[in-house]
Amino acid sequence: VAHAQALKHALEAKVESVEQRLELEARRMEKQAIQTDQDRVELTASIQQLEQACLEKGRQADLEAHRAKELRRGLEAEIEGFEQVLGQEAQRAEKERLEA
C-alpha cells in the first residue's frame, strides 16, 4: 500500500510537471503569435509606404518628363525664331550687297 501511495504521488508530480511545461509552452506560443501578428502589421505598413513612395516617384517622373517636353518645344520654337531672323538678315544683307 505504501508503495502504491508513493507511485501515486510520483505520477501526480509527473503529471503536474508536464502540465506546467505545457502551460509554459502555451504562453510562449501565445507570445510568439502576438509578436508574429505585430511583425505582420509592421511589414504591411512598410509595404504600403513603399508602394506610396513608388507611386509618388512615378508621378514625379511623369511631371518631369512633361516639363522636359515643354522645355524642348520652347527651345525648338526659339531656335526656329532665331533661324527665321537670321534668314531675314541674310536676305537683307544680300539685297543690300546687290544694290550696292
Disulfide bonds with the S-S distance in Angstrom:
none
